[in-house]
Amino acid sequence: MGSGRSRSWSGIVGACAAAVLTAGVAGAQPLSSGDASILGLGEDSVSSVPVPAGPAASGHAAAAEFAENNPGVAPAGSNDFSCVPTEEHPRPVVLAHGTDSSAYSDFAALAPFLAASGWCVFALNYGLADGAEDYGTGDIPVSAAQFGDFVTEVLDATGAGEVDVVGYSQGATVARYYINELGGAEFVDRWVGLASPSYGGTFYGLGAAFAALPGATDIVEGEFSVALVQQVQGSALLTELNTPSDTVPGVQYTTIGTRVDEVIQPAGNVALRGDGAVNYVIQDLCPQNLTGHFNMVYDPFALHLTRHALAPDRYGLGECGPVALGTGMPELILQSNT
């Protein structure tokens, strides 16, 4: 789903509402994950390895603004291909960002946090669709293949036998598609999904209405990407990914969700249902923390919980503290519209 840039979320709400108001639903056929040609975006996309490293950031809006002004910058602590894994942290961590975003925008806090904890950390910019301005817009299976190629580069450079992966929003689906559908399970020990659209979102019902409207793409083509459509609840891509199970043997899966997710509704769609999956909800562990979708990768408790999911025997959950509902959203909305 949307991540570093709130225009994706605000755009989908406005576009879907417009579609509902201007078209009828009778006889409509739903869009599937293969409808890239309908959206006019094509299936081609490119990836890149960002360098050099930018500064650490404490908020999503600040990170998104820095990334916009410094395209191609990497999160602090990432993409040092001379990094040697240690006995305490033998597997490098590979990060996958969200929709309409970049590695820096989404991981300018998590990457330096994990690097300071002792991991070799790597982050790819994936899925820049043909004609799009932002990464995380291309066809998800193509993005997953790009992510897999990057994992191979990381393994070759570090000499490690496996990696752990952390995906945020769409990035969780991209990484899980690589694991479940492209043979990545052989090379991944742990998968951690932050605000993962495991079973997609309905966008408070508007997404489903959009998917049922022929011609609605004419209204929303400027706002949507094929990747966003592939994350709607019930899409062909998610159905494929979750059948016959949403997990595969040999990989330890953990999701981290929030009940006040601004994008994934119902919020329970973050959780996996396969054997052995661990599903955390922030409010179950810290009731006064009302962090949402966009703030999750900059929330200290969520960062500590991610570290715990990567090494539960070594790290605790972190300190619980109050976080107000909507934290970070005003600043992100302002940043995306200036």
N, C-alpha and C positions, 0 to 999 in steps of 0.2 A: 504494500500500500504506500501511500505518500509518506515521506520521511523528512528529509532536510528542508524542503520548501513547501510551505503551507498552501501555495497557490494550487497544488494538485488537489488537496482536500476541498478547499473552498470552490475550486473550479468544478469538481465533480458534483457537489451539491447543487450549485447554480445550474449547471448544464442538465443534470437529471431533472431538476424541477421544471426547467424550460421544456424539456422533452415531454414530460407528463402533461404539461399545459397545452402543448401545441399538436399532439398526435394521439390517435386512439390505439387501443391495445388489441382490438378484435383481429383474430387471424394472424397475430404476430408470431415470428419465429425467434427464439432466443439466440443470441450471439454465442459462439463457442470460442475456445482458445485458438482455433485455427483461422479466425476471421481477420487476420492482419490485413489482407487485401481490401476488405470492406472499410477498415479504418484508414486506408490510404497511407499506411506507414511502412509497409513491406516487412520482410523478415530479416533483413541484413542489419547487423550492428557491429560495432568495434569495441575493443577494450583497450586499456592502457594501464601501465604501472606508474603511479604518480611519484614524482620526486621533484624537488627536495622536500624535506620535512618542514612543516610549518609549526607555529607555536601551539602549545596546549590551549584548550578553550574550556570554559566552564558553563557555556550555554549554547543551545542550538542556533539561536539567531546570530550570535557573534560568529560562530563557526561558519554558518551559511554565507554571511557577508564576506568573511575573509576568503572563503573558497571562490565566491563570485569575482572578487577582485584579484585573486591569485590562482587562476586555473592551472590544474596539474600539480598542485601542492599535495603532499602526503601528510597524514597525521603524524605528530611527533612520536618518536619511538618505533616507527614502522619502516619496513622495506630496507633494512640493513642486511644485504645478502651475504655479509661476512659474519653475521651472528651465528654463534655456535650453541646449540641446545645444551643444557646442563642436566646433570643427573636428577636434580629436583624438578626440572621442567624440560623433559626430554622431547616433547612434541611442540613444534611451532604452532602458533595460533594464526589462522587465516580468517580475515574479516570480510564480510559481504554487506555492502551498504543497501539502502532502500531505493524507492522509486523517485525519479526526478532529483537525484542527489549525487553524492560523490563520497569517496572514502573519507576525505577530510571533513566534510560537512557533518557526517554521521558519527565519526569516530575520533574526533579531536580531543575527547576526554578518555574514552575507553582504551585506545591504543597506548598512550603514554602510561596509563594506570597499569595495564598488563605488562608493559615493558619494564616498568619500575619494580614490578613484582617478580621479575626474573624470566619472563618468556621472550622468545624471539617472535616478533609480531609482523605480520604482512597484510597488506590491504590492496585490493585491485579496484580500479574503476572499470565497471563492466556495462555492457548493454547500451551503448550510445547508438540509438536507432538512426537509420538513414533519414536525414532531414530534421532530426530532433536537436534540441539545444542541450539537453541534459542526459547524463548517464542514468541507467536503470529504467529505460524506456523501451528497450528492444524485446523481442520474443524470448520468453523465459528459457525454453530449452536451449536456444543459442547462447544466452547468457550463462547458463549452467555449464555448457561446454567450454566457454571462455574461462569460467572459474576453475574448472578441472584442469585446463592447461596451466593455469597459474599455480595450482597446487603442485603439479608436476615440477614446475620451475623451483618452487620452494623446497621440495624434497631433494631435488638434485643439488641445490645450493647448500643446504644445511646438512645433508647426509642422514637426515631423519628417515625412519621407516614409515611413520604416520604423522598426520597433523590432527589438531582439533580445529573446529570451525565455529565461528560465531556469526550468525546472520541477523540483521535487523530489518524488520518489516519485510519487503519483498526479498531482501537478501537471504532471509531464512528459507524461503521457498526455493530460491536459486540454488543454495547450498544443498538443500534436501533433495532437489531434483538430480543434482550431480551424484549424490550418494545413492539414492534409491533407483534411479533410472539409467545412469551412465557408468555404473561400475565403481563409483567412488567409495563404496563401503570398504573396499580393500585397503584404502589409504587414509581413512578417517576413523579415529577412535571415539571422539565426542563431538556431538552437534548441539549447539545451544542456539535457540531461536528467541530473540527479543521481539515482543509484539508481533509474533509470527502469524501471518494470515493462513494458518494451517488448513482451515476449512472456509476461508474467504470471508468477505463482509457483504452485507446488504446495503451499506451506506444509509442506515436508518430506513430501509425499504426503497429508497430512490434508485439504487443500483439495479435491483431486480426489475423495477419499472422500466428503466432505460434499456436493459437487455431485451425486453419484450417488444420494443418499439422499432419497427422497420423505418429507416429514414432518420432516426434520432442521431445517427452518427454525423449527419450533415451539421447538426447543431453543436456537437461536442468534439468534432475532429480536432479543433484547435486546442482542446484541453486534455483530451484523453491520449493514452498510449496503449499499444497492444498489451503491454505488461500489466497495465492497470485493469484492463478488461479481463485478463487471465486470472485476476485475483478476486473477482466477484464470486460470491458463494454459488456453488453449483456449476462453475465453469468446467469445460471439458478437461482443461489442464489439471485442475485440482482433483477432479474425479479420477483421472488417470493416476495421478501421484498418490492418491490415498487408497487405491485398489490393487490387490486385495487387502493390503494393510498400509497404514501410513508410516510404518517403520520397517526396517529390514534387519536381519540378524547381524550381530557383530559390532553395532554402533550403539553408543549410549546417547539417548536423546533427552534433552531438557528444554522445556518452554518456560518463558517468563512473561506473564501477562498482567494486565491491570483491568479492573472492572470498569474503569472510567476511560477506556480507550476511545479516542475521538474518531477513529477510523474503522476499526474492526468491531462490528456489531452483528450478531450478539457477541459479547466479549469472550464467551466460552469457546468460540471458534478458534481461539489461539491454541487451545490444548490439543495434544495428540492423544490418540486412543489405542495405539499399538502396544504390544507387550513390552513392559519394562520402561515405558516413557515416564519421565518425571515432569509434572506440571506445577509450576509455582504461580501463585497469584500474589502480587505485592501486598494487597490489603489483607490477605490471610496471615502474612508474616509481620506486617507493620500497618495496622488499621488506619493510623493517622496519615499515612503517606498516600495522597491522592494524585500521584503523578500519572500523566496520560501518555498517549502514543508518542507524541513528538518530543516530550521531555525525557522519555525513558532512558535514552543513551547519554543523558547528562545528569541524571539523578544519582547521587552518591550511593544510596541504598541499592539501586538497581545495578550499579557498577560492581559493588561488592558481591551482590548475589550472582552476577555473571562469573566473577572470579571463583566463588564457591562452587558453581556448577562445573567449572573446568577442573577444579581440584578440591573436591569436598572433604577429603581427609586432611588437607593442609590449611584451608581457609574457612572461616566462619561466615555467617550471613551478613555481618556488618551491623552498624548501629542504627537503630530505628529512630526516626524523628519526623515531625509533622511537615507535610508538603501540601500546600493549598491546591485546590482544584483549579485547573487551568494554568498552572505554573509554566511560564515560558511561552504561552500562546500569544499574548498581546505583542511581545517583542518579535516573535517569528512572523506574525501577520504583517506587522509594520515593516519589517525588513524585506519581506517578499513583495511588497507593494511600493517600494521606494527605489 
